[in-house]
């Protein structure tokens, strides 16, 4: 079981943080944590895909002098706008995000960008010896073998920010890997956890975006509704904790209070509990190993009525079955699953395909791909591109 390795904190009272994905939901929670612990954390770099207006507000509020904008058109608009102070450096594209991830005064790079766009800056951060706080699960799903190998090679610490993986890390810390029997990730079940199969045939994007517990971005919220999100998290757990596929499973937990259970060889289980707010895992990752006052109040057990667990219905939610099959197959299969899912979710949110077309498109992508073990990152990216082309063609067939 791979544990994050120790690293020496930089000198000085505050730890520099680069936040990639500053304008999204994870970014908003991260800013709350950083603002609440201003004596310990300093925001030194921020990035967004397109929302340069919000980025300029954050830069002013936190006195940030290094920003990056992924989209070239949005970056040009930002430069023309004059919204950023004259001493603010504006970087562009994937290369700009990668440069931001290597800032000398940064100790931690928190990657919270949607999809696989965070891979290049994550690898840059690792090579620069930065702590990598990872909220973008797609990075390890796409290239876990290469990311973890690079982390070992450079002695870089990877700290999970996803609530479930952060919970697993907290539960297994201090326990030998040989003593762990299995890891159980909890899933809220998303917006459709109580919908029938017939109801799912008529599900609309607005329905899928009504998550009962969490406030997240559109893509992650749809992934929660299909349970693809939990499938991606199972694959990510393999890499983060050195697990086998048979050691990773999931259950439905509607309350989103218990974020994982770790079962040991003697049958005992440890669980991690916290309210359904991302400020808890974000603070743990940014301030690890220290424990200080949180941003939000803890669980109030005088008001907590019950904790419920249900098995996952893989017939009603085939995306988690497909993710499990990709996890067992290994090789390029997880990258294909992830790429096809990104294309299908974007098409669903755009009203171009029905909800149940998402697993159909992902299943087609896996079925037509001859799986192989990638020898380098280029081979993984090629498989990703090919899967996106095929999934895009499938989207057109639903018109």
Beta strands, then each sheet from edge to edge (+ up, - down):
strand 1: 15-20
strand 2: 41-48
strand 3: 66-69
strand 4: 89-92
strand 5: 108-111
strand 6: 131-134
strand 7: 158-160
strand 8: 180-187
strand 9: 248-252
strand 10: 258-264
strand 11: 269-273
sheet 1: 4+ 3+ 2+ 1+ 5+ 6+ 7+
sheet 2: 9+ 8+ 10- 11+
end
